[in-house]
Amino acid sequence: MTVKPRPPVPPFSRESAIQKARMAEDAWNGRDAERVSLAYTPDSRWRNRAQFITGREGIVRFLSEKWRRELDYRLIKELWAYTDNRIAVRFQYEYHNADGAWFRAYGNENWEFDENGLMRRREASINDVPIVEAGRKFHWPAPGPRPADHPGLTELGL
């Protein structure tokens, strides 16, 4: 089976690592679990909080359920560090549950990529903090990518 490269590919530069993080952010904000799963190797391994997920089918199940629970989800990722085939990001996302309670999730992810630019490993540590709706900072039409003129985490003071 021939694997189609998913640029940018390792080794990463600062610019290509920033691009990879923004591409991931945009895909997750689209909330299409099938599309998102294609950025990962078929046997990708995840740790997301206390859950362990393997493979694209597991990723699709996980994300589909996540976005059924986490309504009006909006995410911002920011590059933290990078090396040849690894990227670390910090991120925050806002969502509300079915009862209308709003939350901001704070987290860090460590990513490892194969030579084709597909993520083969994702380690995520995340904490949810209740917020009031008036305290939201992520405002753009959803689902969809964050507009280019919407501030990032650093610009928002987060």
N, C-alpha and C positions, 0 to 999 in steps of 0.2 A: 504494500500500500504506500503510495507516494503522499507525503504530507506537504500541503501548500504552506509556505512560510507566512507568518503573520507579523509583518514589520510593525515597529522596529524590532530587530533581532539582536541578541547579544553579540559582541560585548556592548554594553550600554555606555553612552556618554551622558552627561547631565541633561542635555536637551532631549535625547531619545528616552531617557528614564522619565522625564516630565511628560513627554508625549504619551508614553505607555500608561502612566497613571491617569492622565486625562481621558484616554481612550477607555480605560476600565470604568472610570466615573461615568462617562457618557453612556456606556452600555448598560451599567447597572441602573442608571436613572431612566432608561428606556423600559425597564421591567419586563423584558422578554427573555425568560429563562432559557429557552432553546438557543437564542442568539448568543447570550452571555456564555453558555456552556462551550461554544465553539472556540473560545479564547484559551481553553484548557486542554491539556493532553487527554486522550481517551481514558487513561488510567490515573488522572490527576488525584492527588491526595490533599484533603483539607482537614484542618482543625478550625472549627468556628465555635468559639466559646468552649463548651464542653461536648460538642458534637464532632464526630469524625465521619467524613464523607469521602467516598472513593468513586471516581469515574464520572463521566458526563451525565449518565442517567441519574446518579445520586445528586449531582449538582442541580439538575433540572427539578427534581422532586423537592430538594431543600429550598431553592429560590422560589418556586411556585407557592409553597406553603408560607414562606417568609412574607411574600408580598400579598398573601391573603390576610395575614394578621397585621402587618405593618402598613397601614393605609396612608395615602398621600405622601409616600416615601420620597425624600429628596436628600441626595448625598453629595458631599464635597470631599475629595481626596487631595492630599498634598504630599509631594515627594519629601521624604525624610533623609534617605541615604541610598546609595547604589554601589554595586561593584560590577564585575564582568557580566554575570548572569543572574544577579539578585537585585531586587528593589525592595526598599522598606518605605511604607507610606503611613501617615497618620490620616485619620478621616473622622468625619462626624456626619451623622444623618439625623433627620427629623422625620417623625411619623406620629400617627395617632392610632389608638386601638379602636375596636368596635364600639366601645363605650364613650369615645370622644376624648379620652385622656391623651395629651401630647407628651412626647419624649424626645430627648436628644441623646443619641448614642455616640459615645466617644470611643475611639479604638485605634489600634495599630495593626498593620498587616505586614508580614514578611512573605515575599514572593520569590520563587525560583523558577527559571525558564529553561526550556530546552533550546537547542540550536536553531529551531524554527520560529522561536518567539512565542511558543505556547507555554502557558504556565503549568508546571508539573507539580508544584507544591504551593500551598497557601496556608499560612498560620495566622489566625485572627484572634485578638483579645479585645473584648468589647464590654463596655459598661453603659447601662441605660440610666438616664437621670430624668425624672419628671420635670416638665416645664409647663408654664401656662401658655395658652395659645398666643397671647400678646407678646410673649418672649421669643417667638419664632424668629429666625434670621434668614431662613432659606426660602425665598419667594420667587418662584418662576413657574410657568405652566408645567404641569406634570400629567402623564409621564413625558419625559423628554430631557434632553441635555441642559445643563446649566448654561445660560447665555454667556457669551464671551465677556460682556461688561458687568456680570454679577461678581461681586468680590469673592475671593477665596477665604480660607480659614484665617490666614495671617492678617489679611485686610479687614476681616470682621473682628479681629481681636480675640479669636478663639484658639 
